[in-house]
Amino acid sequence: MKKVIAVIGATGSQGRGVVNALVKENKFKVRALTRNPDNYSGNADEVVKADLNNPKLMDEALHGVYKMY
């Protein structure tokens, strides 16, 4: 089972680049964290709603995560 890497701000240019690089590497399961998952059009393995100003959402979004960017 692959370890999960979470990427905060996956809809931004830097976050999208990190997601793409990790997916291409194919060593980890990539979880995209975004405030609006319905608008995410990237290629992460998972898309999860998260907001840095909402500790409960962040706790849920980071559950089981090995590392994050």
N, CA, C and O of each residue as an XYZ file, in Angstrom:
276
protein
N       0.841     -1.185      0.000
C       0.000      0.000      0.000
C       0.888      1.251      0.000
O       1.827      1.359      0.789
N       0.580      2.177     -0.883
C       1.370      3.398     -0.996
C       1.057      4.355      0.152
O      -0.084      4.445      0.603
N       2.083      5.066      0.618
C       1.892      6.104      1.626
C       1.235      7.306      0.961
O       1.391      7.533     -0.239
N       0.490      8.077      1.770
C      -0.266      9.219      1.253
C       0.514     10.510      1.471
O       0.985     10.789      2.573
N       0.640     11.286      0.410
C       1.224     12.620      0.468
C       0.103     13.615      0.200
O      -0.587     13.517     -0.815
N      -0.080     14.573      1.106
C      -1.103     15.605      0.933
C      -0.455     16.866      0.369
O       0.648     17.242      0.766
N      -1.147     17.506     -0.551
C      -0.656     18.749     -1.144
C      -1.673     19.840     -0.866
O      -2.788     19.817     -1.387
N      -1.273     20.800     -0.035
C      -2.130     21.940      0.283
C      -2.040     22.934     -0.869
O      -0.959     23.175     -1.406
N      -3.169     23.503     -1.241
C      -3.183     24.466     -2.339
C      -2.995     23.807     -3.690
O      -2.335     24.356     -4.573
N      -3.571     22.638     -3.848
C      -3.380     21.853     -5.072
C      -3.951     22.521     -6.313
O      -3.612     22.126     -7.429
N      -4.808     23.521     -6.152
C      -5.373     24.206     -7.315
C      -4.504     25.371     -7.782
O      -4.718     25.904     -8.871
N      -3.534     25.768     -6.975
C      -2.629     26.848     -7.362
C      -1.525     26.338     -8.271
O      -1.370     25.131     -8.451
N      -0.764     27.251     -8.839
C       0.263     26.843     -9.802
C       1.360     26.003     -9.147
O       1.789     25.005     -9.725
N       1.818     26.381     -7.966
C       2.855     25.590     -7.298
C       2.305     24.251     -6.826
O       2.940     23.213     -7.015
N       1.133     24.274     -6.217
C       0.520     23.042     -5.732
C       0.236     22.068     -6.856
O       0.461     20.866     -6.718
N      -0.258     22.585     -7.965
C      -0.549     21.736     -9.127
C       0.738     21.090     -9.648
O       0.744     19.921    -10.033
N       1.818     21.862     -9.656
C       3.104     21.324    -10.094
C       3.606     20.212     -9.182
O       4.148     19.212     -9.652
N       3.422     20.392     -7.879
C       3.823     19.361     -6.915
C       2.993     18.101     -7.128
O       3.534     16.996     -7.160
N       1.679     18.265     -7.274
C       0.801     17.115     -7.524
C       1.252     16.373     -8.779
O       1.399     15.151     -8.759
N       1.468     17.096     -9.855
C       1.865     16.464    -11.120
C       3.180     15.693    -10.985
O       3.313     14.585    -11.504
N       4.145     16.288    -10.284
C       5.442     15.626    -10.105
C       5.301     14.357     -9.269
O       5.905     13.332     -9.585
N       4.510     14.425     -8.211
C       4.323     13.248     -7.354
C       3.566     12.135     -8.072
O       3.901     10.959     -7.937
N       2.551     12.512     -8.830
C       1.785     11.508     -9.579
C       2.692     10.835    -10.614
O       2.652      9.617    -10.785
N       3.499     11.630    -11.291
C       4.403     11.091    -12.311
C       5.418     10.124    -11.699
O       5.779      9.120    -12.312
N       5.871     10.440    -10.485
C       6.836      9.593     -9.784
C       6.239      8.233     -9.417
O       6.946      7.225     -9.381
N       4.941      8.215     -9.148
C       4.186      6.987     -8.868
C       4.701      6.203     -7.658
O       4.618      4.975     -7.630
N       5.233      6.913     -6.660
C       5.699      6.255     -5.439
C       4.709      6.411     -4.292
O       4.724      5.631     -3.340
N       3.849      7.420     -4.387
C       2.919      7.741     -3.314
C       1.505      7.894     -3.857
O       1.298      8.109     -5.051
N       0.548      7.780     -2.962
C      -0.834      8.143     -3.274
C      -0.929      9.640     -2.985
O      -0.553     10.083     -1.900
N      -1.421     10.414     -3.932
C      -1.433     11.875     -3.803
C      -2.835     12.357     -3.458
O      -3.804     12.046     -4.150
N      -2.924     13.127     -2.367
C      -4.193     13.694     -1.913
C      -4.145     15.209     -2.099
O      -3.343     15.891     -1.460
N      -4.992     15.724     -2.961
C      -5.081     17.164     -3.203
C      -6.009     17.786     -2.165
O      -7.144     17.340     -1.996
N      -5.530     18.811     -1.475
C      -6.342     19.533     -0.504
C      -6.733     20.873     -1.108
O      -5.881     21.633     -1.567
N      -8.020     21.149     -1.102
C      -8.522     22.386     -1.689
C      -9.800     22.818     -0.979
O     -10.527     21.990     -0.430
N     -10.063     24.109     -0.996
C     -11.298     24.604     -0.370
C     -12.532     24.239     -1.173
O     -13.633     24.166     -0.627
N     -12.352     24.008     -2.477
C     -13.498     23.688     -3.325
C     -13.185     22.475     -4.212
O     -12.769     22.636     -5.360
N     -13.382     21.278     -3.685
C     -13.056     20.067     -4.447
C     -13.819     19.928     -5.765
O     -13.328     19.294     -6.698
N     -15.005     20.513     -5.846
C     -15.795     20.411     -7.078
C     -15.114     21.099     -8.257
O     -15.367     20.746     -9.409
N     -14.253     22.076     -7.982
C     -13.569     22.808     -9.048
C     -12.185     22.251     -9.367
O     -11.480     22.799    -10.215
N     -11.789     21.170     -8.700
C     -10.458     20.603     -8.933
C     -10.450     19.795    -10.229
O     -11.309     18.941    -10.448
N      -9.476     20.074    -11.075
C      -9.398     19.363    -12.356
C      -8.041     18.689    -12.553
O      -7.663     18.354    -13.675
N      -7.318     18.496    -11.460
C      -5.994     17.889    -11.560
C      -6.049     16.377    -11.592
O      -7.113     15.784    -11.769
N      -4.891     15.760    -11.419
C      -4.803     14.310    -11.544
C      -4.408     13.599    -10.250
O      -3.854     12.501    -10.297
N      -4.685     14.208     -9.103
C      -4.395     13.563     -7.820
C      -5.258     12.317     -7.655
O      -6.324     12.198     -8.259
N      -4.781     11.398     -6.834
C      -5.532     10.171     -6.563
C      -6.783     10.442     -5.738
O      -7.800      9.768     -5.901
N      -6.704     11.428     -4.853
C      -7.835     11.818     -4.002
C      -7.943     13.334     -3.988
O      -6.945     14.038     -4.138
N      -9.149     13.827     -3.808
C      -9.383     15.260     -3.642
C     -10.203     15.430     -2.376
O     -11.258     14.813     -2.226
N      -9.713     16.275     -1.453
C     -10.347     16.430     -0.157
C     -10.546     17.910      0.142
O      -9.674     18.735     -0.132
N     -11.703     18.233      0.707
C     -11.973     19.613      1.118
C     -11.142     19.929      2.353
O     -11.125     19.163      3.316
N     -10.453     21.066      2.314
C      -9.628     21.501      3.437
C      -9.520     23.017      3.425
O      -9.590     23.654      2.374
N      -9.349     23.578      4.608
C      -9.191     25.026      4.753
C      -8.273     25.253      5.949
O      -8.565     24.791      7.053
N      -7.177     25.954      5.739
C      -6.219     26.192      6.818
C      -6.836     26.931      8.003
O      -6.304     26.861      9.111
N      -7.936     27.629      7.794
C      -8.617     28.348      8.875
C      -9.647     27.490      9.598
O     -10.337     27.980     10.491
N      -9.761     26.233      9.230
C     -10.738     25.333      9.843
C     -10.006     24.086     10.360
O      -9.793     23.135      9.607
N      -9.622     24.092     11.645
C      -8.849     22.977     12.197
C      -9.528     21.614     12.056
O      -8.848     20.612     11.834
N     -10.841     21.561     12.178
C     -11.554     20.284     12.064
C     -11.400     19.711     10.650
O     -11.109     18.527     10.483
N     -11.597     20.555      9.640
C     -11.418     20.101      8.255
C      -9.980     19.656      7.993
O      -9.749     18.654      7.316
N      -9.020     20.400      8.530
C      -7.615     20.046      8.327
C      -7.285     18.714      8.985
O      -6.565     17.892      8.418
N      -7.815     18.508     10.184
C      -7.583     17.246     10.886
C      -8.113     16.073     10.067
O      -7.447     15.046      9.935
N      -9.308     16.233      9.520
C      -9.906     15.180      8.689
C      -9.110     14.980      7.395
O      -8.869     13.848      6.977
N      -8.708     16.078      6.772
C      -7.998     16.007      5.493
C      -6.619     15.366      5.631
O      -6.120     14.747      4.691
N      -6.010     15.516      6.799
C      -4.658     15.004      6.995
C      -4.625     13.633      7.671
O      -3.550     13.101      7.945
N      -5.780     13.073      7.935
C      -5.835     11.751      8.568
C      -5.141     10.708      7.682
O      -5.476     10.553      6.508
N      -4.182     10.008      8.258
C      -3.481      8.956      7.532
C      -2.394      9.431      6.588
O      -1.840      8.636      5.829
N      -2.082     10.715      6.627
C      -1.083     11.283      5.717
C       0.328     11.037      6.249
O       0.596     11.213      7.438
N       1.205     10.635      5.369
C       2.607     10.384      5.691
C       3.403     11.693      5.711
O       4.153     11.954      6.652
N       3.240     12.496      4.689
C       3.906     13.804      4.572
C       2.971     14.764      3.858
O       2.002     14.351      3.221
N       3.281     16.069      3.975
C       2.471     17.049      3.249
C       3.344     18.166      2.712
O       4.422     18.451      3.233
N       2.844     18.794      1.647
C       3.489     19.957      1.035
C       2.534     21.106      1.099
O       2.857     22.203      0.642
